[in-house]
Amino acid sequence: MFKHQGKSRTYRHNLKIASILSLVAGIVNVTGFLAILQLTTHVTGHFALMMYDVHNFEFEKAAVFLFYINSFLLGSFTSGLLIQFFKENKRLNVYVIPIMIEALILIGVAIVGDFLKIDYPNVIACILLFAMGLQNSYVTKISDAIVRTTHLTGLFTDLGIELSQLFFPKSHPHISEIRSRIKMRIYIITFFFIGGVIGNIFYSNFELKLKTLSIAAAILIVSLFYDDMLFKIRKARRKIKKFRKKALRSI
């Protein structure tokens, strides 16, 4: 799901990556909000609050929200830059670097975040928004803009449109494609919700606080290694099949 790109990429690959990354985003979203009372996976609300503060001439507060927005933008830019750089250098899996950076950021905040949040909550918000900018960028690139995982507004809009299309099969003959897109969006929404519940339980019930982010990082790392192992196994199977075919032909 992390390696296949372009024509070799399937719906199943996108469904898997959408589920995993929306689960991660759900955990980050709830953990960040419970810790510092700020949204840490998207910037729509921050943009609205920035405009409100500008209107009230509270420019210092507005500047904080501007930092939030630019942190997400910088994360997205960094991810895109890394992907393009490694593509130019013809590396095998160009998405490993931004994924590992995201995981390391989450681990870093999990380790030191509880010490920082009292005096530097805005720094934590910026760091988490940077990580989510990374994620949103690389999942957009790898899925060819099919999958979005850090915010749900557009997903609910698309889901509403596609559900309405089911009532007019004559006007929309490719009904199976519409159902597939609906399934994708439901998966993302469901796993984002599950991630939020997991984040809440570990943050509040188990009192892990910002250490809850280590669970999100673990999901990323395990998924990456599992995907790499699965890719190698399938590659080995293909080689064995080719060897068998050559052996049979020689007989």
Buried (B, 14 or more C-beta within 10 A) or exposed (E): BBBBBEEEBEEEBBBBBBBBBBBBBBBBBBBBBBBBEBBBBBBEEBBEBBEEBBEEEEEEBBEBBBBBBBBBBBBBBBBBEBBEEBEEEEEEBBBBBBBBBBBBBBBBBBEEBBEBBEEBBBBBBBBBBBBBBBBBBBBBBBBEEBBBBBBBEEBEEBBEEBEEBEEEEEEBEEEEEBEBBBEBBEBBBBBBBBBBEBBBEBBEEEEBBBBBBBBBBBBBBEBBEEBBEEBEEEEEEEEEEEEEEEEEEEE
